[in-house]
Amino acid sequence: MGFRRVGIWLRATTVLPCWIVMGCPAASGADTQSTDAGDDFLSGADATRASQPNWSSPLTTTTALLEQRLRFDVTQEHSGNGTDTTVLDSGRGVDFIVGDTNEIQLAPPAYDIRTGTNAKDQLEGFSDGTFLRVEQRLTSSAADGQDYALTAWLAVQAPSGIKRLSGNSWAWEPTLAAGKGWGNFDIQGTIGGILPSSHTATLGQQLQTNIALQYEIRRIFWPELELNWTYYPDGQRAGLSQIYLTSGVVIGRVVLFKGLKATIGAGYQWALSPRFRDSPLTPSYAHAFLCTSRLNF
């Protein structure tokens, strides 16, 4: 039953957005107005991208660049308590550039498949998901200029998960993202928070910072290092923090045909601190393998 839901979810997150972007087959007698509208939509996105740097989006750190793409990620996490969790997508979904400096993201919740030595540790189902993100690019300069970008966004997380994976609370996720490039090298980073609307005493608020260092090789290879830090000022993890180091490479954007480019990437992530503690579980997992696939249009 669970895998059937995964199949339905995969079709919804891949076929439907492409159908929206590329356009459904024209009905008999239809004119070319819809095609012209689609061309205008894509050319508008090209103009927006031309006014910002051309870095690749890192594996974990969310870029300050405005993107128009379909993204699907898979993460294999190994926890210190002996459980392994496969996370499908992690709320990436589809991004649309909807104005000269605006982007929205629509995404389904992540689907978790957890295994362990004990039956009580095993589960399968959706977790709470950030289904909507609205971005405003504040300022930017293209690669042939000063090569930087600064963007703010607000995301909304819904209590969409199964009982064991849900905090039963809506949450706000305000974030500020920035990046600066120097030739083939760039630094991208974010600072933001997760602010539950209820059950704060248990869930706690989170302060998150991510920094990614990238180097471009032959225009399509982007080896990278990332530091991902989370601090819990209150809740059951009050006063605790966790730091992950991520290393990997992103390959793209490779032109498939006019208006469509592909990107893939993979990496390895491990917890630098603190030492594992089971209750409350910190860090969230010991190490993980990350894979990403993207279609830019």
Contacts in CASP RR format, 6 or more apart in sequence:
PFRMAT RR
TARGET T0000
AUTHOR 0000-0000-0000
METHOD contacts of the structure
MODEL  1
MGFRRVGIWLRATTVLPCWIVMGCPAASGADTQSTDAGDDFLSGADATRA
SQPNWSSPLTTTTALLEQRLRFDVTQEHSGNGTDTTVLDSGRGVDFIVGD
TNEIQLAPPAYDIRTGTNAKDQLEGFSDGTFLRVEQRLTSSAADGQDYAL
TAWLAVQAPSGIKRLSGNSWAWEPTLAAGKGWGNFDIQGTIGGILPSSHT
ATLGQQLQTNIALQYEIRRIFWPELELNWTYYPDGQRAGLSQIYLTSGVV
IGRVVLFKGLKATIGAGYQWALSPRFRDSPLTPSYAHAFLCTSRLNF
2 124 0 8 1.000
2 125 0 8 1.000
5 111 0 8 1.000
5 125 0 8 1.000
6 88 0 8 1.000
6 111 0 8 1.000
9 88 0 8 1.000
9 108 0 8 1.000
9 111 0 8 1.000
10 88 0 8 1.000
12 108 0 8 1.000
13 70 0 8 1.000
13 72 0 8 1.000
13 89 0 8 1.000
13 93 0 8 1.000
13 94 0 8 1.000
13 107 0 8 1.000
13 108 0 8 1.000
14 70 0 8 1.000
14 72 0 8 1.000
17 70 0 8 1.000
17 93 0 8 1.000
17 94 0 8 1.000
18 70 0 8 1.000
18 295 0 8 1.000
21 297 0 8 1.000
22 297 0 8 1.000
23 34 0 8 1.000
23 38 0 8 1.000
26 34 0 8 1.000
26 35 0 8 1.000
42 259 0 8 1.000
42 297 0 8 1.000
44 97 0 8 1.000
44 99 0 8 1.000
45 68 0 8 1.000
45 97 0 8 1.000
45 297 0 8 1.000
47 100 0 8 1.000
48 66 0 8 1.000
48 97 0 8 1.000
48 99 0 8 1.000
48 100 0 8 1.000
48 101 0 8 1.000
49 65 0 8 1.000
49 66 0 8 1.000
49 68 0 8 1.000
49 97 0 8 1.000
50 142 0 8 1.000
51 100 0 8 1.000
51 140 0 8 1.000
51 141 0 8 1.000
51 142 0 8 1.000
52 65 0 8 1.000
52 66 0 8 1.000
52 137 0 8 1.000
52 140 0 8 1.000
52 141 0 8 1.000
52 142 0 8 1.000
52 149 0 8 1.000
53 65 0 8 1.000
53 140 0 8 1.000
53 141 0 8 1.000
53 142 0 8 1.000
53 143 0 8 1.000
53 147 0 8 1.000
53 148 0 8 1.000
53 149 0 8 1.000
53 179 0 8 1.000
53 181 0 8 1.000
53 186 0 8 1.000
54 142 0 8 1.000
54 143 0 8 1.000
55 63 0 8 1.000
55 65 0 8 1.000
55 179 0 8 1.000
55 181 0 8 1.000
55 186 0 8 1.000
55 188 0 8 1.000
55 214 0 8 1.000
55 216 0 8 1.000
55 222 0 8 1.000
56 214 0 8 1.000
56 216 0 8 1.000
56 222 0 8 1.000
56 250 0 8 1.000
56 252 0 8 1.000
56 253 0 8 1.000
56 263 0 8 1.000
57 63 0 8 1.000
57 65 0 8 1.000
57 67 0 8 1.000
57 250 0 8 1.000
57 263 0 8 1.000
57 294 0 8 1.000
58 188 0 8 1.000
58 210 0 8 1.000
58 212 0 8 1.000
58 214 0 8 1.000
58 224 0 8 1.000
58 226 0 8 1.000
58 250 0 8 1.000
59 212 0 8 1.000
59 224 0 8 1.000
59 226 0 8 1.000
59 246 0 8 1.000
59 248 0 8 1.000
59 250 0 8 1.000
59 265 0 8 1.000
59 266 0 8 1.000
59 267 0 8 1.000
59 290 0 8 1.000
59 292 0 8 1.000
60 210 0 8 1.000
60 212 0 8 1.000
60 226 0 8 1.000
60 228 0 8 1.000
60 244 0 8 1.000
60 246 0 8 1.000
60 269 0 8 1.000
60 290 0 8 1.000
61 188 0 8 1.000
61 189 0 8 1.000
61 190 0 8 1.000
61 210 0 8 1.000
61 211 0 8 1.000
61 212 0 8 1.000
61 226 0 8 1.000
61 228 0 8 1.000
62 175 0 8 1.000
62 177 0 8 1.000
62 190 0 8 1.000
62 210 0 8 1.000
63 149 0 8 1.000
63 177 0 8 1.000
63 188 0 8 1.000
64 137 0 8 1.000
64 140 0 8 1.000
64 149 0 8 1.000
64 150 0 8 1.000
64 151 0 8 1.000
64 177 0 8 1.000
64 178 0 8 1.000
64 179 0 8 1.000
64 188 0 8 1.000
64 189 0 8 1.000
64 190 0 8 1.000
65 140 0 8 1.000
65 149 0 8 1.000
65 151 0 8 1.000
66 95 0 8 1.000
66 97 0 8 1.000
66 101 0 8 1.000
66 102 0 8 1.000
66 103 0 8 1.000
66 135 0 8 1.000
66 137 0 8 1.000
66 151 0 8 1.000
67 95 0 8 1.000
67 97 0 8 1.000
67 103 0 8 1.000
67 296 0 8 1.000
68 95 0 8 1.000
68 96 0 8 1.000
68 97 0 8 1.000
68 103 0 8 1.000
68 296 0 8 1.000
68 297 0 8 1.000
69 94 0 8 1.000
69 95 0 8 1.000
69 294 0 8 1.000
69 295 0 8 1.000
69 296 0 8 1.000
69 297 0 8 1.000
70 93 0 8 1.000
70 94 0 8 1.000
70 294 0 8 1.000
70 295 0 8 1.000
70 297 0 8 1.000
71 92 0 8 1.000
71 93 0 8 1.000
71 94 0 8 1.000
71 95 0 8 1.000
71 292 0 8 1.000
71 293 0 8 1.000
71 294 0 8 1.000
71 295 0 8 1.000
72 89 0 8 1.000
72 92 0 8 1.000
72 93 0 8 1.000
72 292 0 8 1.000
72 293 0 8 1.000
72 294 0 8 1.000
73 87 0 8 1.000
73 89 0 8 1.000
73 90 0 8 1.000
73 92 0 8 1.000
73 290 0 8 1.000
73 291 0 8 1.000
73 292 0 8 1.000
73 293 0 8 1.000
74 86 0 8 1.000
74 87 0 8 1.000
74 88 0 8 1.000
74 89 0 8 1.000
74 290 0 8 1.000
74 291 0 8 1.000
75 86 0 8 1.000
75 87 0 8 1.000
75 90 0 8 1.000
75 288 0 8 1.000
75 289 0 8 1.000
75 290 0 8 1.000
75 291 0 8 1.000
76 84 0 8 1.000
76 85 0 8 1.000
76 86 0 8 1.000
76 87 0 8 1.000
76 288 0 8 1.000
76 289 0 8 1.000
77 84 0 8 1.000
77 85 0 8 1.000
77 86 0 8 1.000
77 87 0 8 1.000
77 284 0 8 1.000
77 285 0 8 1.000
77 287 0 8 1.000
77 288 0 8 1.000
78 84 0 8 1.000
78 285 0 8 1.000
78 286 0 8 1.000
78 287 0 8 1.000
78 288 0 8 1.000
79 85 0 8 1.000
79 281 0 8 1.000
79 284 0 8 1.000
79 285 0 8 1.000
79 286 0 8 1.000
80 276 0 8 1.000
80 285 0 8 1.000
80 286 0 8 1.000
81 121 0 8 1.000
81 276 0 8 1.000
81 278 0 8 1.000
81 281 0 8 1.000
82 116 0 8 1.000
82 117 0 8 1.000
82 121 0 8 1.000
83 114 0 8 1.000
83 115 0 8 1.000
83 116 0 8 1.000
83 121 0 8 1.000
84 114 0 8 1.000
84 115 0 8 1.000
84 116 0 8 1.000
85 112 0 8 1.000
85 113 0 8 1.000
85 114 0 8 1.000
85 115 0 8 1.000
85 285 0 8 1.000
86 112 0 8 1.000
86 113 0 8 1.000
86 114 0 8 1.000
87 110 0 8 1.000
87 111 0 8 1.000
87 112 0 8 1.000
87 127 0 8 1.000
88 110 0 8 1.000
88 111 0 8 1.000
88 112 0 8 1.000
88 113 0 8 1.000
89 107 0 8 1.000
89 108 0 8 1.000
89 110 0 8 1.000
89 111 0 8 1.000
90 110 0 8 1.000
91 107 0 8 1.000
91 108 0 8 1.000
91 109 0 8 1.000
91 110 0 8 1.000
91 129 0 8 1.000
91 130 0 8 1.000
91 131 0 8 1.000
92 107 0 8 1.000
93 105 0 8 1.000
93 106 0 8 1.000
93 107 0 8 1.000
93 108 0 8 1.000
94 105 0 8 1.000
94 106 0 8 1.000
94 107 0 8 1.000
95 103 0 8 1.000
95 104 0 8 1.000
95 105 0 8 1.000
96 103 0 8 1.000
96 104 0 8 1.000
96 105 0 8 1.000
96 106 0 8 1.000
97 103 0 8 1.000
98 104 0 8 1.000
101 136 0 8 1.000
101 137 0 8 1.000
101 138 0 8 1.000
102 134 0 8 1.000
102 135 0 8 1.000
102 136 0 8 1.000
102 137 0 8 1.000
103 134 0 8 1.000
103 135 0 8 1.000
103 137 0 8 1.000
104 132 0 8 1.000
104 133 0 8 1.000
104 134 0 8 1.000
104 135 0 8 1.000
105 132 0 8 1.000
105 133 0 8 1.000
105 135 0 8 1.000
105 155 0 8 1.000
106 131 0 8 1.000
106 132 0 8 1.000
107 129 0 8 1.000
107 130 0 8 1.000
107 131 0 8 1.000
107 132 0 8 1.000
107 133 0 8 1.000
108 126 0 8 1.000
108 129 0 8 1.000
108 131 0 8 1.000
109 126 0 8 1.000
109 127 0 8 1.000
109 128 0 8 1.000
109 129 0 8 1.000
109 131 0 8 1.000
109 158 0 8 1.000
109 160 0 8 1.000
109 161 0 8 1.000
110 126 0 8 1.000
110 127 0 8 1.000
110 129 0 8 1.000
111 124 0 8 1.000
111 125 0 8 1.000
111 126 0 8 1.000
111 127 0 8 1.000
112 123 0 8 1.000
112 124 0 8 1.000
112 125 0 8 1.000
112 126 0 8 1.000
112 127 0 8 1.000
112 165 0 8 1.000
113 124 0 8 1.000
113 125 0 8 1.000
114 121 0 8 1.000
114 122 0 8 1.000
114 123 0 8 1.000
114 124 0 8 1.000
115 121 0 8 1.000
115 122 0 8 1.000
116 122 0 8 1.000
123 162 0 8 1.000
123 164 0 8 1.000
123 165 0 8 1.000
125 161 0 8 1.000
125 162 0 8 1.000
125 165 0 8 1.000
126 160 0 8 1.000
126 161 0 8 1.000
126 162 0 8 1.000
126 165 0 8 1.000
127 160 0 8 1.000
127 161 0 8 1.000
127 162 0 8 1.000
127 165 0 8 1.000
127 166 0 8 1.000
128 157 0 8 1.000
128 158 0 8 1.000
128 159 0 8 1.000
128 160 0 8 1.000
128 161 0 8 1.000
128 165 0 8 1.000
128 166 0 8 1.000
128 167 0 8 1.000
128 171 0 8 1.000
129 157 0 8 1.000
129 158 0 8 1.000
129 160 0 8 1.000
129 161 0 8 1.000
130 155 0 8 1.000
130 156 0 8 1.000
130 157 0 8 1.000
130 158 0 8 1.000
130 173 0 8 1.000
131 156 0 8 1.000
131 157 0 8 1.000
131 158 0 8 1.000
131 160 0 8 1.000
132 155 0 8 1.000
132 156 0 8 1.000
133 153 0 8 1.000
133 154 0 8 1.000
133 155 0 8 1.000
133 156 0 8 1.000
133 173 0 8 1.000
134 153 0 8 1.000
134 154 0 8 1.000
134 155 0 8 1.000
135 151 0 8 1.000
135 152 0 8 1.000
135 153 0 8 1.000
136 151 0 8 1.000
136 152 0 8 1.000
136 153 0 8 1.000
137 149 0 8 1.000
137 150 0 8 1.000
137 151 0 8 1.000
138 150 0 8 1.000
138 151 0 8 1.000
138 152 0 8 1.000
139 148 0 8 1.000
139 149 0 8 1.000
139 150 0 8 1.000
140 148 0 8 1.000
140 149 0 8 1.000
140 150 0 8 1.000
140 151 0 8 1.000
141 147 0 8 1.000
141 148 0 8 1.000
141 149 0 8 1.000
143 181 0 8 1.000
143 183 0 8 1.000
147 180 0 8 1.000
147 181 0 8 1.000
147 182 0 8 1.000
147 183 0 8 1.000
147 186 0 8 1.000
148 178 0 8 1.000
148 179 0 8 1.000
148 180 0 8 1.000
148 181 0 8 1.000
149 177 0 8 1.000
149 178 0 8 1.000
149 179 0 8 1.000
150 176 0 8 1.000
150 177 0 8 1.000
150 178 0 8 1.000
150 179 0 8 1.000
151 176 0 8 1.000
151 177 0 8 1.000
151 178 0 8 1.000
152 174 0 8 1.000
152 175 0 8 1.000
152 176 0 8 1.000
152 177 0 8 1.000
153 174 0 8 1.000
153 175 0 8 1.000
153 177 0 8 1.000
154 172 0 8 1.000
154 173 0 8 1.000
154 174 0 8 1.000
154 175 0 8 1.000
155 172 0 8 1.000
155 173 0 8 1.000
155 175 0 8 1.000
156 170 0 8 1.000
156 171 0 8 1.000
156 172 0 8 1.000
156 173 0 8 1.000
157 170 0 8 1.000
157 171 0 8 1.000
157 172 0 8 1.000
157 173 0 8 1.000
157 194 0 8 1.000
158 170 0 8 1.000
159 166 0 8 1.000
159 167 0 8 1.000
159 168 0 8 1.000
159 169 0 8 1.000
159 170 0 8 1.000
160 166 0 8 1.000
167 196 0 8 1.000
167 199 0 8 1.000
167 202 0 8 1.000
167 203 0 8 1.000
168 198 0 8 1.000
168 199 0 8 1.000
169 196 0 8 1.000
169 197 0 8 1.000
169 198 0 8 1.000
169 199 0 8 1.000
169 203 0 8 1.000
170 196 0 8 1.000
170 197 0 8 1.000
170 198 0 8 1.000
171 194 0 8 1.000
171 195 0 8 1.000
171 196 0 8 1.000
171 197 0 8 1.000
171 203 0 8 1.000
172 194 0 8 1.000
172 195 0 8 1.000
172 197 0 8 1.000
173 192 0 8 1.000
173 193 0 8 1.000
173 194 0 8 1.000
173 195 0 8 1.000
174 192 0 8 1.000
174 193 0 8 1.000
174 195 0 8 1.000
175 190 0 8 1.000
175 191 0 8 1.000
175 192 0 8 1.000
175 193 0 8 1.000
176 190 0 8 1.000
176 191 0 8 1.000
176 192 0 8 1.000
177 188 0 8 1.000
177 189 0 8 1.000
177 190 0 8 1.000
178 188 0 8 1.000
178 189 0 8 1.000
178 190 0 8 1.000
179 186 0 8 1.000
179 187 0 8 1.000
179 188 0 8 1.000
179 189 0 8 1.000
180 186 0 8 1.000
180 187 0 8 1.000
181 187 0 8 1.000
183 216 0 8 1.000
184 215 0 8 1.000
184 216 0 8 1.000
184 217 0 8 1.000
185 213 0 8 1.000
185 214 0 8 1.000
185 215 0 8 1.000
185 216 0 8 1.000
186 213 0 8 1.000
186 214 0 8 1.000
186 216 0 8 1.000
187 211 0 8 1.000
187 212 0 8 1.000
187 213 0 8 1.000
187 214 0 8 1.000
188 211 0 8 1.000
188 212 0 8 1.000
188 214 0 8 1.000
189 209 0 8 1.000
189 210 0 8 1.000
189 211 0 8 1.000
189 212 0 8 1.000
190 208 0 8 1.000
190 209 0 8 1.000
190 210 0 8 1.000
191 207 0 8 1.000
191 208 0 8 1.000
191 209 0 8 1.000
192 207 0 8 1.000
192 208 0 8 1.000
192 209 0 8 1.000
193 205 0 8 1.000
193 206 0 8 1.000
193 207 0 8 1.000
193 208 0 8 1.000
194 205 0 8 1.000
194 206 0 8 1.000
194 208 0 8 1.000
195 205 0 8 1.000
196 203 0 8 1.000
196 204 0 8 1.000
196 205 0 8 1.000
200 234 0 8 1.000
200 235 0 8 1.000
201 234 0 8 1.000
201 235 0 8 1.000
202 235 0 8 1.000
202 236 0 8 1.000
203 235 0 8 1.000
203 236 0 8 1.000
204 232 0 8 1.000
204 233 0 8 1.000
204 234 0 8 1.000
204 235 0 8 1.000
204 236 0 8 1.000
204 237 0 8 1.000
204 238 0 8 1.000
205 232 0 8 1.000
205 233 0 8 1.000
205 234 0 8 1.000
205 235 0 8 1.000
206 230 0 8 1.000
206 231 0 8 1.000
206 232 0 8 1.000
207 230 0 8 1.000
207 231 0 8 1.000
207 232 0 8 1.000
207 233 0 8 1.000
208 228 0 8 1.000
208 229 0 8 1.000
208 230 0 8 1.000
208 231 0 8 1.000
209 228 0 8 1.000
209 229 0 8 1.000
210 226 0 8 1.000
210 227 0 8 1.000
210 228 0 8 1.000
210 229 0 8 1.000
211 226 0 8 1.000
211 227 0 8 1.000
212 224 0 8 1.000
212 225 0 8 1.000
212 226 0 8 1.000
213 224 0 8 1.000
213 225 0 8 1.000
213 226 0 8 1.000
214 222 0 8 1.000
214 223 0 8 1.000
214 224 0 8 1.000
214 250 0 8 1.000
215 222 0 8 1.000
215 223 0 8 1.000
215 224 0 8 1.000
216 222 0 8 1.000
217 223 0 8 1.000
220 251 0 8 1.000
220 252 0 8 1.000
220 253 0 8 1.000
220 254 0 8 1.000
221 249 0 8 1.000
221 250 0 8 1.000
221 251 0 8 1.000
221 252 0 8 1.000
222 249 0 8 1.000
222 250 0 8 1.000
222 251 0 8 1.000
222 252 0 8 1.000
223 248 0 8 1.000
223 249 0 8 1.000
224 246 0 8 1.000
224 247 0 8 1.000
224 248 0 8 1.000
224 249 0 8 1.000
224 250 0 8 1.000
225 245 0 8 1.000
225 246 0 8 1.000
225 247 0 8 1.000
225 248 0 8 1.000
226 244 0 8 1.000
226 245 0 8 1.000
226 246 0 8 1.000
226 247 0 8 1.000
227 243 0 8 1.000
227 244 0 8 1.000
227 245 0 8 1.000
227 246 0 8 1.000
228 243 0 8 1.000
228 244 0 8 1.000
228 245 0 8 1.000
228 246 0 8 1.000
228 269 0 8 1.000
229 241 0 8 1.000
229 242 0 8 1.000
229 243 0 8 1.000
229 244 0 8 1.000
230 241 0 8 1.000
230 242 0 8 1.000
231 239 0 8 1.000
231 240 0 8 1.000
231 241 0 8 1.000
232 238 0 8 1.000
232 239 0 8 1.000
232 240 0 8 1.000
232 241 0 8 1.000
233 239 0 8 1.000
236 280 0 8 1.000
237 280 0 8 1.000
237 282 0 8 1.000
240 274 0 8 1.000
240 280 0 8 1.000
240 282 0 8 1.000
241 273 0 8 1.000
241 274 0 8 1.000
242 271 0 8 1.000
242 273 0 8 1.000
242 274 0 8 1.000
242 282 0 8 1.000
242 283 0 8 1.000
242 284 0 8 1.000
243 271 0 8 1.000
243 272 0 8 1.000
243 273 0 8 1.000
244 269 0 8 1.000
244 270 0 8 1.000
244 271 0 8 1.000
244 272 0 8 1.000
244 283 0 8 1.000
245 269 0 8 1.000
245 270 0 8 1.000
245 272 0 8 1.000
246 267 0 8 1.000
246 268 0 8 1.000
246 269 0 8 1.000
246 290 0 8 1.000
247 267 0 8 1.000
247 268 0 8 1.000
247 269 0 8 1.000
248 265 0 8 1.000
248 266 0 8 1.000
248 267 0 8 1.000
248 268 0 8 1.000
248 290 0 8 1.000
249 265 0 8 1.000
249 266 0 8 1.000
249 267 0 8 1.000
250 263 0 8 1.000
250 264 0 8 1.000
250 265 0 8 1.000
250 292 0 8 1.000
251 263 0 8 1.000
251 264 0 8 1.000
251 265 0 8 1.000
252 261 0 8 1.000
252 262 0 8 1.000
252 263 0 8 1.000
252 264 0 8 1.000
253 261 0 8 1.000
253 262 0 8 1.000
253 263 0 8 1.000
253 296 0 8 1.000
254 261 0 8 1.000
254 262 0 8 1.000
254 263 0 8 1.000
255 261 0 8 1.000
256 262 0 8 1.000
259 297 0 8 1.000
260 295 0 8 1.000
260 296 0 8 1.000
260 297 0 8 1.000
261 295 0 8 1.000
261 296 0 8 1.000
261 297 0 8 1.000
262 293 0 8 1.000
262 294 0 8 1.000
262 295 0 8 1.000
262 296 0 8 1.000
263 292 0 8 1.000
263 293 0 8 1.000
263 294 0 8 1.000
263 295 0 8 1.000
263 296 0 8 1.000
264 291 0 8 1.000
264 292 0 8 1.000
264 293 0 8 1.000
264 294 0 8 1.000
265 290 0 8 1.000
265 291 0 8 1.000
265 292 0 8 1.000
265 293 0 8 1.000
266 289 0 8 1.000
266 290 0 8 1.000
266 291 0 8 1.000
266 292 0 8 1.000
267 289 0 8 1.000
267 290 0 8 1.000
267 291 0 8 1.000
268 287 0 8 1.000
268 288 0 8 1.000
268 289 0 8 1.000
268 290 0 8 1.000
269 287 0 8 1.000
269 288 0 8 1.000
269 289 0 8 1.000
269 290 0 8 1.000
270 286 0 8 1.000
270 287 0 8 1.000
270 288 0 8 1.000
271 283 0 8 1.000
271 285 0 8 1.000
271 286 0 8 1.000
271 287 0 8 1.000
273 283 0 8 1.000
274 282 0 8 1.000
274 283 0 8 1.000
276 282 0 8 1.000
276 283 0 8 1.000
276 286 0 8 1.000
END
